Structures are given as C-alpha cells and as structure tokens.
Amino acid sequence: MQKRSVKEIAQHTLALEAQSILEMRDNLGEDFERVIELLLTTKGRLVVSGIGKSAIIGQKIVATLNSTGTPSIFMHAADAIHGDLGMIREEDPVLIISKSGESPEIKVLVTLIRNLGNPIIAMVGNIPSSLATASDCILNTTVSQEACPNNLAPTSSTTAQLAMGDALAVCLMEAKGFSSEDFAKFHPGGSLGKKLYLRVSDLSRLNEQPSVKEESTLKEVILEMTKKRLGLTAVLNTNNQLVGVITDGDLRRMLEKGIAMEGTHAKTIMSANPKTIEADALAVDALDKMRKNNITSLLVAENGHYTGVIHLHDLIREGLI
C-alpha cells in the first residue's frame, strides 16, 4: 500500500470531520428544538458535564454560552460524584456530553441527577446508551468514523460535539436578539472588546486640537503644527466652521512647487473638504476609513463642529491593529 503524503493525511482528516458535521446536521430532530425551548425558559443556569475529551469540549461550550448571554457552568463528571454535585441548583438543566454514554462516571452521574429531579440533556454519540435512555432530550452527535487511523481517538466525535455546542449558542443568540452591543458587555477586555465599544471621542479627547484660520500666515500654521505635534492642523473659517486641513505633506509639496513663504496663507495650501469622522463613531470605523483613504489621521467632528484629531498611532496603542 502506497504511503500517503502529509497533505493527503490532513485532507482526509478534514474531510472525515466535515462529513461528521454534515451527517449530524441531517440528524437534527425535535429534541434539538425542545432543548432550545428549555434553555430559553429556564430560570437557572445550564450545568455542562463530561469526562475526558468530552469534558474539554464541555468547557469550551460553557465559555461560548456565557459570552453569548446564556449563563452556564462546567462540572467535571468525576468531581461531581465527590462533592461538586452541590453546584447544581433546583432550576438548573444539566447537559452531559459523552460519545459512548456508558462511561462509569457518567452512569453514576446520571443516576444522581435523576434523583435530584433536574432535566437531563444528553449530547451523545450512542443512542441506545444508558445516558441517552435516561435523558429527557437527546442531541445526537453520532459519527460514522473517527478521523484517527485506528478509529479510536476522539477526533470526528469531538468536532461534532463542538459544532453542536456552537449550534446551540447561535440559536439561543438569535432567539434572544443578542446584539453586538450585548456581546461587547461580556468582552470589555482585549482588542475584540475595544472594537465593539471604543469610540472615536474616547481617543481624540486625549489629543491636542490644532487649528488655524483661513487667513493665518504660513508662520502661524507651522507654529501651530509644531506646538500640537500631530503633523497637521484643521483650517477654520471666520464662523469656526471646518473648511480644510494642512498636513506635513502639504508643506513639503508647497516647497517643491517653489511657493514663497511670505504672503502665503493657510487657505492657499490647505486641502479643502478634509476627511472627517463623527466623535461618537466606533474607533474601528475610523481605522477602516483611514485604510480606505490611505491616510494616518482623521479630523473629528461633533454635530458638524471640529472637535479634535484621531491618529493611527492612537488605534495601534489600543491594540486595534
């Protein structure tokens, strides 16, 4: 038999795992809808349990549910029968994850939870198992073949469990109308959270607000840009309305054209109709606008009035890039 290349092995693995998800999709039944209804109406948390690789998948599912608005907690099956069972409250449904549904710890746990009277959801790959038989609802994660060459190591089966957990989370999100603003409340740290809540004004207010008038001399322009150290200045008319911007590049181009410094005013060299962004816009939107226009700064406006500057360095400092 010809030895397969590394790429062929990887492609075969991915194909088997993808197939397991497609098969699971076709096996979705009424029990899945009942689970969603149960989780939408429960007054308690969802307790997720498992052992071995299924326990690791369970922890990820808990993390996803918590971050998308479904309060959940993980309880290891082995620890549950040695005291952690006390974390289950009367209102809590329990999701137990297992490929075989016959692990000794799982069988003991199912009996104990049945005695407590809590509803049991089985995410299981063996429908005739003890776990499935004793459960109120079954999430079928049966796979035809593990990606492991010996058909032993949990690979396709854990992929199926993970995907089923994501399906639960997304269905619950949509049913609850969970928005990006809600998501930001649970992710305030890191670049992900900042992309969802950090506003332009949060950054621009920390910067100077360089500005000159249309009739300001070139000397005044250079002094303002030097003092405020942002590499640009806004140009305002007599009514303090924003009419233009002057950047370091504008000054260099003026010198290249041989324009005399004496008698030159701001309105002569400014770029009219500068790119701006509203103060209450998301900082990530400022980044998108800078990228599209190949610039490093934007003038900030609030109700049409110039209020400051946001610079690419501000966004880099906040980890948005």
C-alpha positions, 0 to 999 in steps of 0.5 A: 500500500502506497504511503500517503503524503502529509497533505493527503493525511490532513485532507482526509482528516478534514474531510472525515470531520466535515462529513461528521458535521454534515451527517449530524446536521441531517440528524437534527430532530425535535429534541434539538428544538425542545432543548432550545425551548428549555434553555430559553425558559429556564430560570437557572443556569445550564450545568455542562458535564463530561469526562475526558475529551468530552469534558474539554469540549464541555468547557469550551461550550460553557465559555461560548454560552456565557459570552453569548448571554446564556449563563452556564457552568462546567462540572467535571463528571468525576468531581461531581460524584465527590462533592461538586454535585452541590453546584447544581441548583433546583432550576438548573438543566444539566447537559452531559456530553459523552460519545459512548454514554456508558462511561462509569462516571457518567452512569453514576452521574446520571443516576444522581441527577435523576434523583435530584429531579433536574432535566437531563440533556444528553449530547451523545454519540450512542443512542441506545446508551444508558445516558441517552435512555435516561435523558429527557432530550437527546442531541445526537452527535453520532459519527460514522468514523473517527478521523484517527487511523485506528478509529479510536481517538476522539477526533470526528466525535469531538468536532461534532460535539463542538459544532453542536455546542456552537449550534446551540449558542447561535440559536439561543443568540438569535432567539434572544436578539443578542446584539453586538452591543450585548456581546461587547458587555461580556468582552470589555477586555482585549482588542475584540472588546475595544472594537465593539465599544471604543469610540472615536471621542474616547481617543481624540479627547486625549489629543491636542486640537490644532487649528488655524484660520483661513487667513493665518500666515504660513508662520502661524500654521507651522507654529501651530503644527509644531506646538500640537505635534500631530503633523497637521492642523484643521483650517477654520473659517471666520464662523469656526466652521471646518473648511480644510486641513494642512498636513506635513505633506502639504508643506513639503509639496508647497516647497517643491512647487517653489511657493514663497513663504511670505504672503502665503496663507493657510487657505492657499495650501490647505486641502479643502473638504478634509476627511472627517469622522463623527466623535461618537463613531466606533474607533474601528470605523475610523481605522477602516476609513483611514485604510480606505483613504490611505491616510494616518489621521482623521479630523473629528467632528461633533454635530458638524463642529471640529472637535479634535484629531484621531491618529493611527498611532492612537488605534495601534496603542489600543491594540486595534491593529 
